[in-house]
């Protein structure tokens, strides 16, 4: 009962999950960070969601930065353009 009351007073789960997403995008205030961390201390469901989102975000960063070439050669670009023109014909 007390836990549920504190849960409602700090922040509802709907708002907490929204703030988790905003935090990952990098746009929440320090007051919101404090409220979110307080909510995450009491709510096991939002805490689990937060962990899963962080793991997924780390994996996505690894996947997209690992496979992306740092620079394209002019010859590679020209070859790509030529192949694309042929397919469009």
Order of alpha helices (4+ residues) and beta strands (2+ residues): alpha-alpha-alpha-alpha-alpha
